[in-house]
Amino acid sequence: MTAVPTDEGQQPAAGWAPTRALGRAVLLTGLLLIAGVLLGRVDLVVLAAPFALGTAYALRRRPSAGPQVWVAADEGHLVEGGEFTGTVTVGNPDTVGYDLAVVRTRVSPWLLVERAQVGGARVDLSRSGVDRPFVTVVDTGTAVDLELTGKARRWGRHPVGPAGVRVAAAGGLLVSRAAVAEPVRVRVYPRTEPFEAVEAMPRAAGLVGAHHSRRPGEGGELAGVRVFGPGDRLRRIDWRVSLRARQLHVAATLSDRDAEVVVLLDVLAEAGRSGGVGGAASVLDTTVRAAAAIGEHYLHRGDRVAMLEYGPAARRLRAASGRRQYLTLLEWLLDVRAEASPHEPYDQVFGPHLLSSDALVVVLTPLLDERSAQMLAQLARSGRFVVAVDTLPADLAPPGGQGWAEVAFRLWRLDRDTMIGQLREHGVPVVRWAGAGSLDQVLRDVARLAIAPRVGAR
């Protein structure tokens, strides 16, 4: 037990109501007294005396203040599959102790509660979405914590609560009104799947970074040997070539520059059923986890990463680099939701002044909506470097039912494969997400295509 926490925002339950036990005690005492008077039997009056005295003794100190309840959750960096902790605190601000407190709370089904501890007693649980009562005693001026621990099964903002408590006092003769606390949200970040990609970039636009650009500068990639000129450093002189040519020559290098990566999340449709961490992945699960992995990889290399949503909300995260951007990216991904829209969101999201022409655009899409394919083709026609990552589950089951359901599903698959083939003909590479190495070959091809026009021009 701990001291009662002070929180001005908490509204304790006001008012007390009699229990059925009090009603039975008063009724029985009254019947015995009336029967004793009418029948002239002293033994009935004596029999009613313990009930009357016991009730009066229990009600001698009646509580005036109702219980208080708070809900708190661990604010640490919680990732899918990690252990979460939630706490429901019941406080007694009165000068009279509570004989019994019944606590009940709701928990998101994606938070698998495995253990509960209250008042020193520990209970092992094995089901999610706990909605069962826990009983404890709360003394005067103290608070009791109900600690819930378990496993976070899926990314997102999951509620712990609302929580309610009702207490009994005066020997169980009075019960308080329910005090309810608002739920708190537990932030569960997506698990970053192992991802690595080659250094190949179609175009590096920044001033410094890890990618070799086509521009000369102070870098580590040798571009050739040329005649010494004003501004060249002495340490760049190639003495062997200079002695043979009898003229100073320097080693020319290419500058190392950073790149801008735009991760575009297609949230127009959802498919598949999420099984949480370790289970089946829906389209949204694959999209969010892949976006986190790609963002972490390129931010770790010093590149600038931006996030965009292709959907009615049209949310965006501006391009930036560093660890702060990575944490902001994870926070941004928690609010990703699939939402259908009858309108075309292209112009509002991908105007020419909003998407850099030098950026590598990685589109995470299930290709379930025809507008998604049109958007990819439109990006490719605008001259941007686009890579489409297929996030549709490979084991997507056909819809249940009889008749033509299976045939229709097969026809839909063929139509989708035809659409993917048409995108590839338009110069949009489409690859399936498979973790590390998913984009290696595609990035090499895109980088070669970016260099090809310049080579042909020479």
C-alpha positions in Angstrom: 0.0 0.0 0.0 1.1 3.5 -0.8 0.0 7.0 0.1 -3.0 8.4 -1.8 -1.7 10.3 -4.9 -3.0 13.8 -5.4 -4.6 14.6 -8.7 -6.9 17.6 -9.1 -8.3 16.2 -12.3 -9.8 13.1 -10.5 -13.4 13.1 -9.7 -14.1 10.6 -6.9 -17.5 8.8 -6.7 -19.9 10.8 -4.6 -22.7 9.3 -2.5 -23.3 6.0 -0.8 -26.1 3.5 -1.1 -27.4 0.9 1.3 -26.7 -2.7 0.5 -29.2 -5.5 0.6 -27.5 -6.6 3.9 -28.5 -3.4 5.5 -32.1 -3.8 4.2 -32.3 -7.3 5.5 -30.9 -6.3 8.9 -33.4 -3.4 9.3 -36.3 -5.5 8.1 -35.5 -8.4 10.4 -35.1 -6.1 13.4 -38.4 -4.4 12.7 -40.3 -7.6 12.2 -39.0 -9.1 15.5 -39.8 -6.0 17.4 -43.3 -5.7 16.0 -43.9 -9.3 16.6 -42.6 -9.1 20.2 -44.8 -6.1 21.0 -48.0 -7.6 19.4 -47.5 -11.0 20.9 -46.1 -9.8 24.2 -43.0 -12.0 23.9 -39.9 -10.6 25.4 -37.7 -13.3 23.8 -38.4 -11.9 20.3 -37.3 -8.4 21.5 -34.1 -10.0 22.9 -33.6 -11.8 19.6 -33.9 -8.5 17.7 -31.4 -6.7 19.9 -28.1 -8.2 18.4 -29.3 -7.2 14.9 -30.1 -3.7 16.0 -26.9 -3.2 18.0 -24.7 -4.8 15.2 -26.2 -2.5 12.6 -25.9 0.6 14.8 -22.3 -0.3 15.6 -21.4 -0.8 12.0 -22.9 2.5 11.0 -21.3 4.5 13.8 -18.6 5.8 11.4 -20.0 6.3 8.0 -17.6 7.2 5.2 -18.2 10.5 3.5 -15.8 10.4 0.5 -15.9 7.9 -2.3 -13.0 6.0 -3.7 -10.6 7.4 -6.3 -9.1 5.5 -9.2 -6.2 6.2 -11.6 -4.9 4.4 -14.6 -1.2 4.5 -15.6 0.9 2.7 -18.2 4.6 2.2 -18.8 5.9 5.1 -21.0 9.1 3.3 -22.1 10.0 2.4 -25.7 7.8 -0.6 -26.1 8.1 -2.7 -29.3 5.9 -5.5 -30.5 6.6 -8.6 -28.5 7.9 -6.7 -25.5 6.5 -6.7 -22.0 4.1 -4.0 -21.0 3.0 -2.9 -17.5 -0.3 -1.2 -16.7 -1.4 0.0 -13.2 -4.8 0.7 -11.8 -4.6 2.6 -8.5 -7.4 2.7 -6.0 -7.2 5.4 -3.3 -9.1 6.0 -0.1 -9.1 9.7 0.8 -11.6 9.2 3.7 -10.9 8.8 7.4 -12.8 5.5 7.4 -11.3 2.4 5.9 -12.9 0.4 3.1 -13.8 -3.1 3.9 -13.7 -4.3 0.3 -12.8 -2.8 -3.0 -13.8 -4.4 -6.3 -11.7 -3.2 -9.3 -12.5 -3.9 -12.9 -10.7 -2.7 -16.0 -10.7 -3.3 -19.7 -7.6 -3.9 -21.7 -7.1 -3.9 -25.5 -7.2 -7.4 -27.0 -3.7 -6.7 -28.5 -2.3 -6.5 -25.0 -2.1 -10.1 -23.7 -2.3 -9.8 -19.9 -0.4 -12.7 -18.4 -0.1 -11.7 -14.7 -2.0 -9.5 -12.3 -0.9 -8.5 -8.8 -3.0 -6.7 -6.3 -2.6 -6.4 -2.5 0.4 -8.8 -2.5 -1.6 -11.5 -4.2 -0.5 -12.6 -7.7 -2.8 -14.2 -10.3 -1.7 -15.9 -13.5 -3.9 -15.1 -16.5 -3.9 -16.6 -20.0 -6.3 -14.6 -22.0 -6.3 -11.1 -23.6 -8.8 -8.4 -23.1 -9.0 -8.8 -19.3 -12.4 -7.8 -18.0 -12.7 -9.5 -14.6 -13.0 -8.3 -11.1 -10.2 -8.1 -8.6 -10.9 -7.7 -4.9 -8.7 -6.0 -2.3 -8.9 -3.9 1.0 -8.0 -0.2 1.1 -7.1 1.3 4.5 -7.5 4.9 5.5 -5.4 7.4 3.6 -3.7 4.7 1.4 -3.8 3.5 -2.1 -3.6 0.0 -3.6 -2.1 -0.8 -7.0 -3.5 -3.4 -9.4 -0.5 -4.2 -11.6 -1.1 -5.9 -15.0 1.8 -7.3 -16.9 1.9 -9.1 -20.2 2.9 -9.0 -23.8 2.2 -6.4 -26.5 1.1 -8.4 -29.5 0.7 -5.6 -32.2 1.9 -2.1 -33.0 -0.4 0.9 -32.3 -1.9 2.9 -29.5 -3.8 0.4 -27.3 -6.0 1.4 -24.4 -5.7 0.3 -20.8 -9.0 1.1 -19.2 -11.5 2.5 -18.6 -11.2 1.2 -15.1 -13.9 1.2 -12.4 -14.0 0.6 -8.7 -16.8 0.1 -6.1 -16.1 -0.2 -2.4 -18.0 -1.5 0.5 -17.8 0.0 4.0 -19.6 -0.1 7.4 -19.3 -3.9 7.5 -20.7 -4.3 4.1 -23.8 -2.3 4.8 -22.9 0.7 2.5 -21.6 0.6 -1.0 -20.2 3.5 -3.0 -21.2 4.5 -6.5 -18.8 3.4 -9.2 -15.7 5.6 -9.7 -14.5 5.4 -13.3 -11.1 6.4 -14.7 -10.5 7.3 -18.3 -8.3 4.9 -20.3 -4.7 5.6 -21.1 -3.0 4.6 -24.4 0.0 2.4 -24.5 2.3 3.1 -27.4 3.6 -0.1 -29.0 6.1 0.6 -31.8 6.3 -1.7 -34.8 9.0 -4.3 -34.7 11.7 -3.4 -37.2 12.3 -6.3 -39.5 16.0 -6.9 -40.5 16.6 -4.9 -43.6 19.7 -4.0 -45.6 20.1 -2.5 -49.1 22.9 -1.8 -51.4 24.4 1.7 -51.6 23.1 2.2 -55.1 21.0 5.4 -55.4 19.5 6.9 -58.5 20.5 10.4 -57.5 22.3 11.9 -54.5 21.4 15.5 -53.9 22.8 16.5 -50.5 26.2 18.0 -49.6 27.6 15.2 -47.5 26.7 11.5 -47.1 27.5 7.9 -47.8 26.5 7.6 -51.5 28.8 8.3 -54.4 27.4 10.9 -56.7 28.4 11.7 -60.3 29.7 15.1 -59.3 33.4 15.7 -58.7 34.4 16.6 -55.1 36.1 15.6 -52.0 35.2 11.9 -51.7 36.7 8.5 -51.7 35.6 7.2 -55.1 38.3 7.6 -57.8 37.0 9.3 -61.0 40.3 9.5 -62.9 43.4 11.6 -63.3 43.5 15.1 -64.6 45.9 18.1 -65.0 46.6 20.1 -61.8 44.5 23.3 -61.6 43.9 26.2 -59.3 42.3 25.1 -56.0 43.6 21.5 -56.2 45.2 20.2 -53.0 48.8 19.1 -53.0 48.0 15.8 -51.3 45.9 14.9 -54.4 49.0 15.0 -56.8 49.7 11.7 -58.5 53.5 11.8 -58.7 53.8 8.8 -61.0 51.6 10.3 -63.7 53.2 13.7 -63.2 56.7 12.4 -63.7 55.7 10.5 -66.9 53.8 13.5 -68.4 56.3 16.1 -67.0 53.3 18.0 -65.8 51.4 18.0 -62.5 48.4 15.7 -62.4 45.9 15.1 -59.6 43.6 12.2 -58.8 40.0 13.3 -59.3 37.3 11.9 -57.0 33.6 11.9 -56.8 31.8 13.6 -53.9 30.0 11.6 -51.3 26.4 12.8 -50.9 23.3 11.9 -49.1 20.0 11.0 -50.7 16.3 11.7 -50.0 14.1 8.6 -49.6 10.3 9.0 -49.6 8.4 6.1 -48.2 4.8 6.2 -49.6 2.2 4.1 -47.7 -0.9 3.1 -49.7 -3.7 3.0 -47.1 -6.7 2.8 -49.4 -7.4 -0.8 -48.6 -6.7 -3.5 -46.0 -6.6 -7.3 -46.6 -5.8 -10.3 -44.5 -6.2 -10.9 -40.8 -3.6 -9.7 -38.3 -2.3 -12.3 -35.9 0.0 -9.9 -34.0 3.6 -10.5 -33.6 4.6 -14.0 -34.5 1.3 -14.6 -36.3 -0.1 -13.8 -39.7 0.4 -10.3 -41.1 -2.2 -8.2 -42.7 -1.5 -5.6 -45.4 -1.3 -2.8 -42.8 1.1 -4.9 -40.6 3.5 -5.5 -43.5 3.2 -1.9 -44.6 4.0 -0.4 -41.2 6.8 -2.8 -40.4 8.4 -2.4 -43.8 8.2 1.4 -43.5 9.9 1.3 -40.1 12.7 -1.0 -41.4 13.4 1.0 -44.5 13.3 4.3 -42.5 15.7 2.9 -39.9 18.1 1.6 -42.5 18.4 4.9 -44.5 18.4 7.1 -41.5 21.2 5.1 -40.0 23.2 5.7 -43.2 22.7 9.5 -42.8 20.1 9.9 -45.5 16.9 12.1 -45.3 13.7 10.1 -45.0 10.1 11.4 -45.5 6.8 9.6 -45.0 3.6 10.1 -47.0 0.2 8.5 -46.9 -1.8 7.8 -50.1 -5.3 8.1 -48.7 -8.0 10.5 -47.7 -6.1 11.8 -44.7 -3.0 12.6 -46.8 -0.7 12.7 -43.8 2.9 13.5 -44.3 6.2 13.6 -42.4 8.7 16.0 -43.8 12.2 14.8 -44.8 14.9 14.9 -42.1 17.7 12.8 -40.9 19.1 11.6 -37.6 17.8 9.7 -34.6 15.2 12.3 -33.8 13.7 11.7 -37.2 13.6 8.0 -36.5 11.7 8.4 -33.3 9.3 10.8 -35.0 8.9 8.3 -37.8 7.9 5.6 -35.3 5.5 7.9 -33.6 4.0 8.8 -37.0 3.5 5.2 -38.0 1.3 4.5 -34.9 -1.5 6.5 -36.4 -1.6 4.7 -39.8 -5.1 3.5 -40.6 -6.6 2.0 -43.7 -9.4 4.1 -45.0 -11.3 3.9 -48.3 -12.0 7.0 -50.2 -14.2 7.6 -53.3 -12.0 10.5 -54.4 -8.6 10.6 -56.2 -6.0 11.9 -53.6 -3.1 12.2 -56.0 -3.2 16.0 -56.7 -3.6 16.9 -53.0 -0.7 14.6 -51.9 1.9 14.5 -54.7 1.9 18.0 -56.3 5.2 18.9 -58.1 6.2 21.3 -55.3 5.7 18.6 -52.6 7.8 15.7 -53.9 11.4 16.2 -54.8 12.5 15.1 -58.3 15.7 13.7 -56.9 14.1 11.5 -54.3 13.8 7.7 -54.4 10.1 7.0 -53.9 9.5 3.6 -52.3 5.8 2.8 -52.5 4.4 0.2 -50.1 1.1 -0.9 -51.7 -1.1 -4.0 -51.9 -2.3 -3.0 -55.4 -5.9 -3.7 -54.4 -7.2 -0.4 -55.8 -6.9 0.6 -59.5 -6.1 4.1 -58.4 -2.9 2.8 -56.7 -1.6 1.5 -60.1 -2.6 4.8 -61.8 -0.7 6.7 -59.1 2.5 4.6 -59.7 2.3 5.1 -63.4 1.8 8.9 -62.9 4.8 9.1 -60.7 6.9 7.2 -63.2 5.7 9.4 -66.1 6.7 12.5 -64.1 10.3 11.4 -64.1 10.7 10.3 -60.5 12.5 7.2 -59.4 9.8 4.8 -58.2 10.0 1.3 -56.6 6.8 -0.5 -55.8 6.8 -3.0 -52.9 4.0 -5.5 -52.9 2.6 -5.8 -49.4 -0.3 -8.2 -50.2 0.1 -11.4 -48.1 1.3 -14.3 -50.3 -1.0 -16.7 -48.4 -4.2 -14.6 -48.7 -7.1 -17.0 -48.5 -10.0 -16.8 -51.0 -13.3 -15.5 -49.5 -15.5 -18.1 -47.9 -18.7 -19.1 -49.7 -19.9 -21.4 -52.3 -20.7 -21.1 -56.0 -18.4 -18.8 -58.0 -16.4 -17.4 -55.1 -13.2 -19.4 -55.8 -13.4 -18.8 -59.5 -13.9 -15.0 -59.0 -10.9 -15.0 -56.6 -8.8 -16.7 -59.2 -9.9 -14.3 -61.9 -9.1 -11.3 -59.6 -5.6 -12.8 -59.1 -5.0 -13.0 -62.8 -6.2 -9.4 -63.3 -3.9 -8.2 -60.6 -0.9 -10.0 -62.1 -1.7 -8.4 -65.5 -1.8 -5.0 -63.8 1.7 -5.6 -62.2 3.0 -6.7 -65.6 1.7 -3.4 -67.2 3.4 -1.4 -64.4 6.7 -3.1 -65.1 6.3 -2.3 -68.8 5.9 1.4 -67.8 9.2 1.3 -66.0 7.9 0.7 -62.4 9.7 -2.2 -60.8 7.4 -4.2 -58.5 8.9 -6.5 -55.9 7.4 -8.5 -53.0 8.6 -7.5 -49.5 10.9 -10.1 -48.1 12.9 -8.3 -45.4 16.7 -7.9 -46.0 17.7 -7.7 -49.6 14.2 -7.1 -50.9 15.3 -4.0 -52.9 18.9 -4.8 -53.8 18.4 -5.7 -57.4 15.7 -3.1 -58.0 17.9 -0.3 -56.6 20.8 -1.4 -58.9 18.5 -1.3 -61.9 17.0 2.1 -60.9 20.5 3.5 -60.4 21.6 2.2 -63.8 18.5 3.8 -65.5 19.3 7.1 -63.8 22.9 7.0 -65.3 21.9 5.7 -68.7 20.7 9.0 -70.3 24.0 10.8 -69.3 26.1 8.0 -70.7 24.2 8.1 -74.0 24.5 11.8 -74.2 28.3 11.5 -74.2 
